[in-house]
Amino acid sequence: MTDTPISPAMLAGAAAPVPKEETPFTRFRKAFFEDKVAVAGLILFSIIVALALLAPLITPQNPYDLRSVDLMDSRLKPGSVAGEGFTTWLGTDGVGRDLYSGILYGLRISLMVGFLSGLIAASIGMAVGLIAAYAGGRVETILMRIVDLQLSLPAVLIALILVAALGKGVDKIIFALVVVQWAYYARTVRGNALVERRKEYVEAAQSLGLSNARVVFRHIMPNCLAPVIVIVTVQTAHAIALEATLSFLGVGLPQTEPSLGVLIANGFQYMLSGSYWISFFPGLALLLTIVSINLMGDRIRDVLNPRLEK
């Protein structure tokens, strides 16, 4: 019997490396960056976050320090020179604060409020939803009736009542936003956990004698994170907008903490007198922040739920 000759093609095929299997994160990254609109939103949001973090280094004035604010610089037009010698590229507000500095410092407050309230609300909502789905019976009924009651009331109304009762401050705003948001996470997680609870891996974990807490938080919860990530992006943008609304109405942050809502409210009374820039530029910054988050959130939703892919 003669030996079969080995061709160069066979050698190349034998030496070719076996392709590695893509991880879920790699697939998510590739799918996300295929959408140019989402990439634009990510770039815009990254710039906004970078400007907010670097605010103390790239702003000519600290708007929190009343000693650096001069009333003689009140309502300067964009491009004017302030009394301290720096150029106010976006103008000043009604009390002489540099709008460029105020917007960057205001972004820090808005982003902090949005992310902290979202993370705390997601943690509470996930715990409630998982417990309701796994326990069932009377526990599920009581918890979900509380969720239904929460969702039946307007978010702005609940936040207004809480902030009016608690007073102004960042911690009060965060608490009010957590109370407003947690029910969205609880209902979504409960629906996904009910599906996961009936699967074989949960029955196998129970048969091995694992505790209920370990089954819920170690096995069921990781499989319910995908919709939570989507809700976090949506609710973060909603929380930023709601904080600005409360501050605009005068029940959010005090005047000494110039958030975007406070800056917009300060310029509202000067709109008819022609000082449009006091409200316009903070409003534009708020709009760009919310739009960038929503652009990323839409793409994340499509990637995590392939049935929504266009």
Backbone bond lengths (Angstrom), bond angles and torsions (degrees), N, CA, C in turn:
res aa  C-N    CA-C-N  psi(-1)  N-CA   C-N-CA  omega(-1)  CA-C   N-CA-C  phi
1 M - - - 1.472 - - 1.518 108.15 -
2 T 1.318 114.69 131.08 1.468 119.56 -177.50 1.511 109.67 -89.52
3 D 1.327 115.33 148.19 1.477 120.62 177.48 1.511 110.34 -76.66
4 T 1.320 116.16 142.58 1.464 121.98 177.28 1.512 108.89 -76.71
5 P 1.334 118.29 126.50 1.473 119.54 -179.51 1.524 111.05 -65.69
6 I 1.302 115.19 143.71 1.464 121.24 179.52 1.521 108.50 -96.15
7 S 1.311 115.30 120.10 1.459 120.63 -178.08 1.523 110.51 -87.00
8 P 1.346 117.94 160.47 1.466 120.74 176.46 1.524 112.57 -59.50
9 A 1.357 116.79 -32.39 1.460 119.54 179.72 1.520 111.20 -64.60
10 M 1.376 115.03 -38.78 1.457 118.81 178.41 1.515 111.37 -66.45
11 L 1.336 116.25 -38.50 1.465 119.62 177.31 1.522 111.47 -64.82
12 A 1.338 116.57 -39.45 1.464 120.40 179.71 1.520 110.44 -65.54
13 G 1.387 114.51 -39.76 1.454 117.23 179.49 1.511 112.15 -67.27
14 A 1.338 115.95 -36.62 1.461 119.19 -179.43 1.520 111.55 -70.26
15 A 1.332 115.48 -31.92 1.463 118.47 -177.73 1.522 112.99 -86.92
16 A 1.337 116.90 -9.47 1.468 119.35 -177.17 1.518 110.01 -66.23
17 P 1.320 118.22 134.17 1.460 120.58 -179.11 1.525 111.71 -70.75
18 V 1.303 115.70 147.17 1.460 120.73 177.52 1.525 108.41 -74.48
19 P 1.339 118.37 126.25 1.467 119.43 -178.76 1.525 111.54 -64.29
20 K 1.307 114.10 136.31 1.456 119.53 -179.95 1.518 110.49 -76.44
21 E 1.321 115.01 145.02 1.459 120.42 178.52 1.529 109.72 -74.88
22 E 1.313 115.65 134.36 1.459 120.44 -178.53 1.525 110.34 -71.55
23 T 1.327 115.18 140.23 1.461 120.51 175.36 1.523 109.47 -80.53
24 P 1.343 118.39 160.59 1.475 120.21 177.00 1.522 112.64 -56.94
25 F 1.335 116.77 -36.61 1.463 119.07 179.48 1.520 111.38 -66.25
26 T 1.342 116.77 -39.16 1.463 119.97 178.76 1.517 111.21 -64.87
27 R 1.326 116.67 -43.28 1.467 119.70 177.72 1.517 111.20 -63.33
28 F 1.336 116.28 -40.25 1.467 119.91 178.67 1.524 110.97 -63.86
29 R 1.325 116.48 -42.65 1.470 120.02 -178.78 1.519 111.22 -64.40
30 K 1.337 116.77 -43.61 1.458 119.65 179.61 1.520 111.07 -63.85
31 A 1.328 116.72 -44.39 1.462 120.13 -179.13 1.523 111.36 -65.95
32 F 1.325 116.85 -36.53 1.465 119.57 -178.90 1.526 110.87 -67.56
33 F 1.331 117.06 -45.04 1.455 120.66 -175.00 1.529 112.63 -78.71
34 E 1.323 117.92 -2.15 1.461 119.68 172.95 1.527 111.90 -73.67
35 D 1.311 117.08 -22.77 1.461 122.39 -179.26 1.524 109.17 -93.18
36 K 1.326 117.00 113.01 1.464 120.92 -177.93 1.526 112.02 -67.73
37 V 1.327 116.36 -32.05 1.468 119.39 179.06 1.526 110.21 -65.58
38 A 1.330 116.82 -43.06 1.463 120.31 178.32 1.527 110.95 -65.30
39 V 1.324 117.26 -38.44 1.466 120.54 177.52 1.531 110.24 -63.95
40 A 1.329 116.36 -40.22 1.467 119.66 176.70 1.531 110.67 -62.16
41 G 1.338 116.10 -40.66 1.461 119.38 176.85 1.518 112.09 -63.75
42 L 1.337 116.46 -39.52 1.460 120.36 178.45 1.524 111.25 -65.12
43 I 1.334 117.10 -42.25 1.469 120.59 179.00 1.524 110.50 -63.98
44 L 1.333 116.11 -44.76 1.466 120.08 179.83 1.522 110.88 -62.73
45 F 1.327 116.77 -43.51 1.460 120.02 -179.52 1.532 110.97 -66.55
46 S 1.319 116.84 -37.59 1.467 120.20 177.87 1.519 111.09 -63.50
47 I 1.323 116.93 -40.16 1.472 120.41 177.47 1.524 110.65 -64.09
48 I 1.328 116.56 -42.12 1.468 120.92 -179.75 1.526 110.32 -62.77
49 V 1.332 116.68 -45.77 1.466 120.52 179.91 1.530 110.70 -63.90
50 A 1.334 116.58 -41.68 1.467 119.97 179.85 1.528 110.75 -63.30
51 L 1.317 117.55 -43.60 1.465 120.56 178.70 1.524 111.23 -62.90
52 A 1.335 116.67 -39.18 1.462 120.09 179.63 1.526 111.15 -66.58
53 L 1.324 117.05 -41.94 1.461 120.04 -179.13 1.524 111.97 -68.82
54 L 1.317 116.06 -33.89 1.468 120.43 -177.72 1.525 112.77 -92.15
55 A 1.311 117.74 9.81 1.466 121.64 -175.89 1.523 113.42 -52.61
56 P 1.339 120.51 -45.87 1.477 118.58 -179.21 1.525 113.66 -63.15
57 L 1.338 117.75 -21.39 1.459 120.93 -176.17 1.518 113.46 -94.99
58 I 1.336 118.20 -23.78 1.467 120.31 -172.23 1.520 112.64 -116.94
59 T 1.327 118.37 8.67 1.458 120.93 178.23 1.528 109.64 -110.14
60 P 1.316 117.61 144.74 1.469 120.01 -178.64 1.515 113.88 -80.64
61 Q 1.331 117.31 -8.19 1.459 119.37 -173.84 1.523 109.69 -147.93
62 N 1.317 116.10 145.50 1.467 121.57 172.14 1.526 108.10 -96.20
63 P 1.326 118.40 106.14 1.467 119.48 -175.21 1.518 113.28 -68.90
64 Y 1.348 118.03 -13.12 1.460 120.12 176.17 1.523 111.76 -78.17
65 D 1.320 116.30 -24.42 1.461 121.30 -177.49 1.529 108.88 -88.01
66 L 1.325 116.07 105.04 1.465 120.21 -177.57 1.531 111.76 -66.81
67 R 1.331 117.69 -18.39 1.464 119.73 178.76 1.520 111.71 -71.04
68 S 1.333 117.12 -22.20 1.461 119.98 179.17 1.522 112.98 -91.60
69 V 1.339 116.48 0.54 1.463 121.27 -178.59 1.519 109.02 -101.70
70 D 1.326 116.12 130.84 1.470 122.15 -179.13 1.520 108.45 -119.11
71 L 1.332 116.78 123.91 1.462 120.72 179.89 1.522 112.35 -64.41
72 M 1.324 116.78 -20.18 1.463 119.24 177.89 1.529 111.30 -69.52
73 D 1.328 117.03 -17.58 1.469 121.48 177.65 1.521 112.03 -92.13
74 S 1.309 117.23 14.04 1.461 121.07 -176.47 1.533 111.47 -64.28
75 R 1.357 115.74 132.71 1.463 124.45 172.57 1.532 112.45 58.42
76 L 1.324 116.85 40.30 1.461 119.69 173.32 1.525 109.38 -73.02
77 K 1.320 117.24 142.09 1.456 121.62 -179.69 1.533 110.61 -72.54
78 P 1.334 117.30 157.19 1.468 119.95 176.96 1.523 111.59 -56.50
79 G 1.337 115.99 133.02 1.456 121.26 -179.29 1.509 114.32 92.50
80 S 1.337 118.11 -3.65 1.460 120.80 179.50 1.527 110.48 -77.18
81 V 1.318 115.57 162.39 1.456 121.98 179.31 1.524 108.53 -101.88
82 A 1.341 116.04 125.44 1.458 120.85 -179.24 1.521 110.36 -77.65
83 G 1.333 115.05 171.35 1.456 120.14 -177.95 1.512 113.24 -63.39
84 E 1.347 116.72 -27.62 1.464 119.77 -179.79 1.524 112.66 -83.38
85 G 1.327 117.74 -1.01 1.457 120.92 173.32 1.520 115.54 100.82
86 F 1.312 120.31 -8.03 1.457 120.93 179.20 1.534 110.32 -92.28
87 T 1.324 116.03 155.96 1.457 121.88 -178.85 1.516 109.90 -87.74
88 T 1.311 116.15 128.42 1.468 121.49 177.71 1.530 107.62 -90.00
89 W 1.318 116.94 91.21 1.465 121.52 -173.47 1.522 112.35 -63.01
90 L 1.320 117.11 -30.39 1.471 120.48 179.52 1.525 112.20 -110.67
91 G 1.328 117.33 9.29 1.457 120.73 -179.28 1.522 111.97 85.48
92 T 1.325 115.95 -172.99 1.462 122.25 178.29 1.519 109.40 -126.73
93 D 1.338 115.35 163.74 1.465 119.50 179.92 1.522 110.33 -91.94
94 G 1.318 116.18 -165.75 1.455 120.52 -174.19 1.512 115.22 -70.90
95 V 1.330 118.03 -15.06 1.462 120.32 179.35 1.525 111.85 -111.77
96 G 1.328 117.40 9.20 1.453 121.47 175.42 1.504 115.28 91.96
97 R 1.331 119.16 11.88 1.462 120.95 178.15 1.520 110.50 -81.48
98 D 1.329 115.60 138.69 1.456 121.13 176.72 1.529 108.53 -67.35
99 L 1.339 116.85 123.89 1.463 120.52 -175.87 1.523 112.20 -67.43
100 Y 1.321 117.26 -36.73 1.461 120.42 177.92 1.528 110.27 -58.94
101 S 1.327 116.52 -45.93 1.464 120.58 178.27 1.523 110.56 -66.83
102 G 1.330 116.01 -43.21 1.459 119.33 -178.81 1.520 112.90 -63.26
103 I 1.335 116.84 -37.93 1.474 120.05 -179.68 1.518 110.96 -66.82
104 L 1.335 118.06 -44.38 1.459 120.07 -178.94 1.527 111.45 -66.19
105 Y 1.333 116.70 -41.07 1.463 118.72 176.02 1.524 110.70 -69.07
106 G 1.323 116.79 -34.80 1.461 119.96 177.26 1.515 112.39 -66.11
107 L 1.343 116.87 -34.94 1.460 120.28 176.20 1.524 111.28 -62.89
108 R 1.318 116.84 -35.49 1.467 119.48 178.43 1.524 110.27 -61.41
109 I 1.328 116.50 -43.60 1.466 119.93 179.43 1.519 110.74 -66.96
110 S 1.324 117.06 -45.43 1.462 120.56 -177.52 1.525 111.26 -62.07
111 L 1.331 117.36 -45.48 1.463 120.50 -179.68 1.527 111.38 -66.71
112 M 1.321 117.06 -40.26 1.459 120.03 179.18 1.523 110.84 -63.68
113 V 1.331 116.38 -45.27 1.460 120.52 179.53 1.531 110.62 -63.07
114 G 1.334 116.92 -43.65 1.451 120.52 -178.40 1.518 112.96 -64.01
115 F 1.344 117.47 -47.22 1.458 120.59 -176.24 1.526 112.11 -73.41
116 L 1.339 117.65 -42.85 1.455 119.59 -179.13 1.522 111.36 -64.76
117 S 1.326 116.88 -46.17 1.465 119.29 179.22 1.522 110.91 -63.34
118 G 1.340 117.04 -37.47 1.461 119.74 179.20 1.521 112.58 -66.19
119 L 1.334 117.46 -43.27 1.467 120.47 -179.64 1.521 111.82 -66.91
120 I 1.328 116.70 -42.97 1.474 119.50 179.95 1.524 110.22 -66.82
121 A 1.333 117.13 -44.25 1.459 120.29 179.62 1.521 111.35 -64.26
122 A 1.347 117.25 -38.34 1.464 120.28 178.47 1.526 110.82 -64.89
123 S 1.317 117.67 -40.68 1.464 120.79 179.71 1.531 111.06 -63.48
124 I 1.333 116.01 -46.79 1.469 119.55 -179.97 1.528 110.61 -66.56
125 G 1.332 116.99 -45.88 1.458 120.25 -178.32 1.513 112.84 -63.53
126 M 1.344 117.22 -40.51 1.469 119.80 178.22 1.521 110.99 -63.94
127 A 1.325 117.61 -42.34 1.464 120.30 179.59 1.526 110.75 -62.26
128 V 1.328 117.12 -44.88 1.468 120.59 179.83 1.523 110.88 -64.34
129 G 1.334 117.18 -44.74 1.457 120.52 -179.20 1.518 112.69 -64.27
130 L 1.330 117.66 -41.74 1.466 121.18 179.45 1.522 111.57 -66.48
131 I 1.319 116.08 -43.80 1.465 119.60 179.80 1.527 110.82 -64.32
132 A 1.337 116.65 -42.08 1.466 119.96 179.66 1.519 111.56 -62.97
133 A 1.329 117.37 -43.15 1.465 120.76 -178.16 1.516 111.84 -70.27
134 Y 1.312 118.23 -38.37 1.463 120.83 -175.42 1.526 111.95 -80.92
135 A 1.334 116.39 -38.71 1.469 119.31 -178.07 1.522 111.64 -74.38
136 G 1.352 115.76 -44.53 1.457 119.52 -179.25 1.518 111.88 67.17
137 G 1.325 115.35 -170.73 1.462 120.64 174.86 1.514 113.76 62.14
138 R 1.335 114.17 -139.56 1.462 120.31 -175.65 1.529 111.59 -67.37
139 V 1.320 117.63 -35.13 1.463 120.00 179.28 1.518 110.18 -61.72
140 E 1.326 117.28 -46.30 1.462 120.98 179.25 1.518 111.13 -62.80
141 T 1.324 116.78 -41.92 1.469 120.37 -179.30 1.516 111.34 -61.39
142 I 1.332 117.46 -46.27 1.468 120.80 -178.26 1.527 110.73 -65.05
143 L 1.338 116.25 -46.94 1.459 119.43 -177.73 1.527 111.84 -63.91
144 M 1.308 117.52 -42.24 1.465 119.88 -177.50 1.518 111.94 -73.69
145 R 1.341 118.48 -27.87 1.470 118.79 174.61 1.531 110.15 -68.20
146 I 1.335 116.67 -34.74 1.467 119.54 175.05 1.523 110.26 -65.64
147 V 1.320 116.08 -40.66 1.467 120.13 177.98 1.526 110.36 -63.84
148 D 1.326 117.43 -44.01 1.468 120.82 179.02 1.527 111.15 -61.05
149 L 1.336 116.24 -41.61 1.467 119.66 178.09 1.516 110.96 -63.34
150 Q 1.330 116.87 -41.39 1.465 121.33 178.87 1.518 111.26 -62.16
151 L 1.339 117.14 -45.53 1.459 121.24 -176.81 1.518 112.96 -74.13
152 S 1.314 117.93 -17.70 1.464 120.25 -179.83 1.521 113.16 -78.72
153 L 1.337 116.98 -14.35 1.463 121.29 -178.87 1.522 110.04 -100.27
154 P 1.336 117.78 144.37 1.478 119.94 178.44 1.522 111.41 -63.25
155 A 1.323 115.44 137.31 1.465 120.68 -177.37 1.524 111.42 -62.74
156 V 1.319 116.56 -42.06 1.470 119.66 -178.66 1.519 110.67 -63.14
157 L 1.335 117.34 -39.32 1.469 120.86 -179.29 1.522 111.01 -64.18
158 I 1.335 117.21 -44.87 1.468 120.17 179.08 1.524 110.59 -62.79
159 A 1.324 116.58 -44.71 1.467 120.02 -179.69 1.524 111.08 -63.52
160 L 1.315 117.23 -40.63 1.466 120.67 178.96 1.519 111.38 -61.59
161 I 1.326 116.63 -44.61 1.466 120.46 -179.08 1.516 110.89 -64.41
162 L 1.324 116.96 -43.76 1.464 120.46 -178.01 1.525 111.80 -66.60
163 V 1.338 116.37 -45.49 1.462 119.09 -178.25 1.529 110.58 -68.44
164 A 1.324 116.72 -37.52 1.460 119.36 177.89 1.524 111.25 -64.35
165 A 1.336 117.26 -33.80 1.466 120.80 -179.68 1.526 111.83 -79.90
166 L 1.338 117.15 -36.47 1.464 121.01 -175.55 1.521 113.48 -87.25
167 G 1.344 117.00 -27.89 1.451 120.98 -177.06 1.520 111.89 102.34
168 K 1.327 115.98 177.77 1.457 121.68 -177.47 1.521 111.32 -83.67
169 G 1.334 114.86 153.69 1.457 120.56 178.08 1.511 111.63 144.95
170 V 1.331 115.98 155.42 1.454 120.62 -178.80 1.522 111.12 -63.87
171 D 1.338 117.82 -42.96 1.458 120.65 -178.93 1.522 111.49 -63.95
172 K 1.344 117.16 -36.85 1.468 120.02 178.00 1.517 111.06 -67.64
173 I 1.329 116.44 -39.51 1.462 120.39 178.30 1.521 110.54 -62.82
174 I 1.329 117.16 -45.70 1.461 120.91 -179.62 1.527 110.43 -61.69
175 F 1.324 116.91 -43.54 1.468 120.10 179.06 1.530 111.16 -61.03
176 A 1.323 116.69 -43.67 1.465 120.03 179.71 1.525 111.33 -63.77
177 L 1.319 117.64 -40.75 1.462 120.88 -179.83 1.527 111.69 -69.27
178 V 1.323 117.61 -34.00 1.469 120.41 176.06 1.527 110.24 -64.05
179 V 1.322 116.28 -44.37 1.466 120.37 178.54 1.525 110.89 -61.40
180 V 1.317 116.67 -35.81 1.460 120.71 -178.82 1.527 111.85 -72.92
181 Q 1.333 118.53 -34.61 1.456 121.38 -168.26 1.527 115.82 -96.41
182 W 1.318 119.82 -26.63 1.464 120.95 -168.17 1.520 112.86 -59.27
183 A 1.333 118.11 -31.31 1.467 120.65 -175.57 1.527 111.66 -66.50
184 Y 1.339 118.64 -31.30 1.463 120.73 178.36 1.529 110.60 -62.39
185 Y 1.318 116.34 -42.92 1.452 120.26 179.00 1.528 111.03 -67.81
186 A 1.332 116.68 -40.85 1.460 120.06 -177.52 1.522 111.53 -61.40
187 R 1.321 117.90 -45.39 1.468 120.40 -178.86 1.525 111.11 -65.91
188 T 1.327 117.54 -43.18 1.468 120.34 -178.78 1.519 111.78 -65.93
189 V 1.332 117.03 -45.88 1.462 120.90 -178.41 1.519 110.40 -66.64
190 R 1.305 118.02 -38.09 1.465 120.80 179.33 1.522 111.22 -61.01
191 G 1.361 117.19 -41.54 1.457 120.21 178.32 1.512 112.50 -63.94
192 N 1.322 117.61 -41.93 1.466 120.33 178.54 1.526 111.83 -71.47
193 A 1.335 116.65 -36.66 1.461 119.82 -179.11 1.526 111.31 -67.73
194 L 1.328 118.39 -32.86 1.463 120.49 176.54 1.523 111.29 -61.67
195 V 1.331 116.94 -37.34 1.464 120.78 177.96 1.523 110.45 -69.66
196 E 1.337 116.65 -45.10 1.457 120.41 -178.26 1.527 112.13 -67.13
197 R 1.318 116.74 -30.87 1.462 120.57 -176.48 1.526 112.28 -62.98
198 R 1.327 117.13 -28.62 1.471 121.09 -176.44 1.532 112.52 -88.21
199 K 1.324 117.90 0.70 1.458 119.83 -177.10 1.520 111.59 -83.77
200 E 1.330 114.66 163.81 1.458 120.77 -171.13 1.525 112.41 -68.37
201 Y 1.322 117.86 -33.71 1.468 118.50 -176.88 1.520 111.52 -65.98
202 V 1.345 117.77 -29.71 1.460 120.62 176.55 1.528 109.96 -70.51
203 E 1.333 116.90 -42.44 1.462 120.07 177.14 1.530 111.18 -62.84
204 A 1.339 116.08 -38.02 1.458 119.25 178.19 1.528 111.03 -65.31
205 A 1.326 117.09 -41.11 1.465 120.36 178.39 1.524 111.31 -64.44
206 Q 1.327 117.01 -39.70 1.462 120.19 178.01 1.524 111.61 -66.70
207 S 1.335 116.62 -38.10 1.461 120.11 -179.89 1.526 112.03 -67.62
208 L 1.328 116.92 -25.16 1.467 120.83 177.51 1.523 112.46 -79.26
209 G 1.329 116.68 -4.20 1.459 120.56 177.14 1.509 114.73 85.19
210 L 1.343 118.18 18.46 1.460 120.47 178.22 1.523 110.58 -68.54
211 S 1.307 116.51 149.30 1.459 120.51 -179.96 1.528 110.58 -68.49
212 N 1.333 114.79 157.47 1.464 119.26 -179.52 1.525 111.52 -61.07
213 A 1.328 116.06 -39.41 1.463 119.08 -179.46 1.522 111.07 -63.30
214 R 1.337 116.73 -39.43 1.462 119.32 -179.93 1.517 111.51 -70.09
215 V 1.317 117.24 -37.98 1.464 120.35 177.94 1.519 110.43 -63.81
216 V 1.325 116.23 -42.99 1.463 120.46 -176.16 1.521 111.46 -70.20
217 F 1.332 116.74 -53.09 1.464 120.20 -170.85 1.527 113.84 -90.10
218 R 1.335 117.83 -16.72 1.454 119.89 -179.73 1.533 111.96 -98.59
219 H 1.325 116.92 -30.81 1.458 119.97 -173.34 1.528 113.07 -113.97
220 I 1.323 117.62 -44.47 1.469 119.65 -176.87 1.528 111.36 -80.29
221 M 1.319 117.20 -44.09 1.466 120.31 -174.31 1.525 113.94 -58.63
222 P 1.350 121.06 -44.33 1.474 118.91 179.93 1.521 113.80 -57.75
223 N 1.325 117.55 -29.44 1.462 120.66 -179.71 1.521 112.65 -83.23
224 C 1.333 117.80 -0.77 1.463 121.96 177.80 1.521 112.24 -110.86
225 L 1.333 117.37 9.07 1.466 120.22 -174.49 1.520 113.50 -78.82
226 A 1.337 118.07 -27.15 1.467 119.95 -175.26 1.524 112.60 -58.01
227 P 1.339 120.41 -52.09 1.468 118.55 178.39 1.517 113.35 -66.37
228 V 1.343 116.72 -27.51 1.467 119.72 179.50 1.522 110.47 -66.40
229 I 1.333 117.02 -39.24 1.468 120.67 178.86 1.523 110.50 -61.04
230 V 1.327 116.46 -40.23 1.461 120.43 178.81 1.524 110.32 -64.85
231 I 1.336 116.79 -44.86 1.465 120.15 -178.34 1.520 110.75 -65.57
232 V 1.329 117.31 -35.42 1.467 120.10 179.75 1.530 110.59 -59.51
233 T 1.332 117.27 -43.97 1.468 119.45 -179.88 1.526 111.20 -64.59
234 V 1.328 116.31 -42.35 1.471 119.72 -179.27 1.522 110.89 -67.28
235 Q 1.345 116.56 -46.59 1.451 120.62 -176.64 1.525 112.52 -71.15
236 T 1.334 117.85 -26.52 1.462 119.51 175.50 1.522 110.58 -64.06
237 A 1.328 116.00 -46.63 1.467 119.53 176.51 1.524 110.83 -62.57
238 H 1.338 116.68 -39.62 1.466 120.00 178.88 1.521 111.10 -65.36
239 A 1.336 117.37 -39.54 1.461 120.38 179.83 1.522 111.54 -65.90
240 I 1.331 117.24 -39.83 1.462 120.41 177.81 1.530 110.62 -62.70
241 A 1.327 116.30 -43.11 1.461 120.04 178.85 1.523 111.25 -66.78
242 L 1.341 116.95 -38.94 1.464 119.98 -179.26 1.521 111.52 -68.86
243 E 1.330 117.01 -38.42 1.469 119.32 176.04 1.522 111.14 -61.99
244 A 1.339 116.42 -41.76 1.465 119.76 177.57 1.525 111.03 -64.19
245 T 1.330 116.94 -37.13 1.466 120.53 178.43 1.516 111.21 -64.48
246 L 1.329 116.53 -45.97 1.465 119.74 -179.95 1.528 111.24 -64.47
247 S 1.321 116.63 -41.02 1.468 119.61 178.50 1.527 110.76 -67.21
248 F 1.330 116.51 -36.49 1.464 119.75 177.40 1.526 111.19 -63.98
249 L 1.329 116.26 -36.23 1.462 120.44 179.68 1.523 112.75 -77.96
250 G 1.344 117.05 -6.85 1.457 120.86 176.38 1.508 115.24 89.89
251 V 1.344 118.26 10.34 1.468 120.62 -179.50 1.521 111.62 -116.08
252 G 1.332 117.90 7.51 1.460 121.45 -177.51 1.502 111.70 -95.84
253 L 1.313 115.79 -105.13 1.459 121.41 -178.83 1.520 110.66 -92.08
254 P 1.332 118.12 150.92 1.469 120.47 178.88 1.517 111.97 -72.04
255 Q 1.327 116.13 168.30 1.458 121.53 -178.44 1.524 112.27 -65.35
256 T 1.309 117.44 -22.60 1.463 120.25 -179.80 1.526 112.43 -75.95
257 E 1.321 118.28 -10.21 1.456 122.86 177.49 1.524 108.42 -118.64
258 P 1.322 117.60 90.20 1.472 121.42 -170.67 1.527 113.14 -73.54
259 S 1.314 117.37 77.88 1.457 119.90 172.02 1.527 108.71 -72.54
260 L 1.322 116.56 173.78 1.462 119.80 -179.16 1.521 111.14 -62.47
261 G 1.328 116.57 -38.64 1.453 119.40 178.25 1.512 112.70 -64.20
262 V 1.336 117.16 -40.05 1.462 121.49 177.84 1.525 110.54 -65.16
263 L 1.331 117.54 -42.04 1.465 120.57 179.51 1.524 111.36 -64.52
264 I 1.325 117.10 -40.12 1.464 120.00 177.76 1.521 110.31 -64.92
265 A 1.337 116.91 -42.12 1.458 120.42 179.51 1.522 111.42 -64.80
266 N 1.337 117.64 -37.21 1.464 120.47 179.46 1.521 112.20 -62.55
267 G 1.331 116.98 -32.87 1.458 119.28 -178.02 1.502 114.99 -90.43
268 F 1.334 117.23 -8.78 1.464 119.43 -176.98 1.524 112.16 -63.26
269 Q 1.319 116.35 -37.88 1.462 119.82 -177.80 1.532 112.63 -72.93
270 Y 1.351 117.05 -13.48 1.462 120.20 -179.50 1.527 112.60 -104.06
271 M 1.316 117.76 4.98 1.463 120.67 -176.68 1.526 111.45 -61.12
272 L 1.325 117.10 -44.66 1.464 120.93 -176.44 1.528 112.39 -71.65
273 S 1.335 116.24 -18.86 1.468 119.14 179.97 1.518 112.19 -88.59
274 G 1.331 118.18 -0.34 1.454 121.77 176.34 1.509 115.15 100.62
275 S 1.334 118.71 -5.47 1.465 121.32 179.81 1.530 109.29 -86.22
276 Y 1.312 115.41 65.91 1.460 121.57 -174.48 1.522 112.67 -68.00
277 W 1.347 117.05 -30.84 1.457 121.56 -170.94 1.525 112.74 -65.55
278 I 1.329 118.74 -22.40 1.460 121.31 -176.72 1.526 110.58 -65.07
279 S 1.323 117.20 -36.46 1.465 121.07 177.17 1.518 112.84 -98.84
280 F 1.338 117.05 -28.11 1.466 119.80 -173.20 1.528 112.32 -66.58
281 F 1.318 118.11 -49.88 1.462 120.72 -175.18 1.538 112.47 -68.51
282 P 1.343 120.20 -43.74 1.473 118.06 173.53 1.527 112.35 -62.49
283 G 1.338 116.90 -37.37 1.460 119.56 177.13 1.515 112.01 -64.76
284 L 1.336 116.87 -37.77 1.464 120.75 177.38 1.525 110.65 -65.85
285 A 1.321 117.46 -41.22 1.469 120.68 177.82 1.525 111.12 -63.16
286 L 1.334 116.45 -40.90 1.461 120.15 177.53 1.520 110.93 -64.17
287 L 1.323 117.14 -42.42 1.460 121.51 179.71 1.525 111.45 -62.87
288 L 1.326 117.91 -46.01 1.468 121.52 -179.16 1.529 111.09 -63.93
289 T 1.318 116.78 -37.81 1.463 119.93 179.09 1.518 111.21 -64.15
290 I 1.330 116.84 -47.64 1.466 120.90 -178.36 1.520 110.81 -66.93
291 V 1.340 117.26 -41.02 1.465 120.72 -179.72 1.531 110.71 -64.27
292 S 1.327 117.89 -43.00 1.469 120.30 -179.62 1.525 111.19 -62.18
293 I 1.325 117.92 -40.71 1.466 120.78 178.75 1.521 110.62 -67.29
294 N 1.329 117.30 -41.02 1.465 120.32 -179.58 1.526 111.90 -67.10
295 L 1.322 117.49 -35.85 1.465 120.11 177.92 1.530 110.73 -63.37
296 M 1.329 116.06 -42.26 1.466 119.04 176.69 1.523 111.22 -67.91
297 G 1.327 116.59 -40.31 1.456 119.97 -178.70 1.511 113.21 -64.18
298 D 1.332 117.22 -37.89 1.465 120.14 178.38 1.519 111.38 -63.03
299 R 1.323 116.59 -42.11 1.459 119.54 -179.40 1.533 111.24 -70.94
300 I 1.319 117.11 -39.42 1.464 120.13 177.07 1.524 110.17 -60.97
301 R 1.320 116.94 -40.51 1.465 120.50 177.64 1.523 111.11 -61.23
302 D 1.334 117.57 -44.10 1.463 120.88 -179.60 1.525 111.85 -66.14
303 V 1.326 116.29 -38.41 1.469 119.52 -178.05 1.519 111.00 -70.09
304 L 1.328 117.41 -42.67 1.461 121.26 -178.16 1.516 113.07 -75.25
305 N 1.340 116.54 -20.43 1.456 121.09 177.10 1.520 108.37 -124.84
306 P 1.331 119.11 88.91 1.467 121.42 -174.11 1.522 114.21 -58.97
307 R 1.343 117.78 -20.94 1.463 119.75 179.16 1.519 112.38 -67.62
308 L 1.342 116.43 -19.29 1.469 120.39 177.54 1.503 112.61 -90.49
309 E 1.343 117.58 -3.94 1.457 121.23 -178.92 1.527 109.61 -65.18
310 K 1.321 116.35 134.54 1.457 120.84 -178.87 1.510 109.37 -74.92
